[in-house]
Amino acid sequence: MEEFEVKRGLTKDLADRIPIELRRCFGCEPEPAGEGYAIACGAIRRLVATPGPAGKTLTVEIETETEIGDDAVILDTIRKRNAFLEAATGFNSKERVKRAKKKTEG
C-alpha cells in the first residue's frame, strides 16, 4: 500500500476524479471498492485507489500478476500507473519520490 500527497487545489474533488482518471489512464471501467475504486489491467491484477481524509492523500493498493512474460505489457502498465498518479495527485514521478524522501527524513 502506498500513500501519496495530493497537490493543493486538487483535493476538493479527488473522490470524484479517481474513477474518471482510472478510466482515462487505464482504458477500463473502474468498479466501486469500499470508499475507493478498483480496476484490473495489464500486469495489474487489482489496483484500488482510495482518497484519504479530506482528500489530502491518495492511497493506492496494487496486486500485480506474477507470470507476465512480455516486457512491453509491464512497461505499458508502469506508464499508465504513473500517468494516473500524476493526474490524481498533481505531482509527477520525480516530485512524488522527492516528497516521499522528505517525509521519511522528517
Secondary structure, DSSP 4 states (H G I P E B T S, - for coil): -EEEE--TTSSTTHHHHHHHHHHHHH-S--EEETTEEEEEETTEEEEEEEE-GGGSEEEEEEEE-S----HHHHHHHHHHHHHHHHHHHS--HHHHHHHHHHHHH-
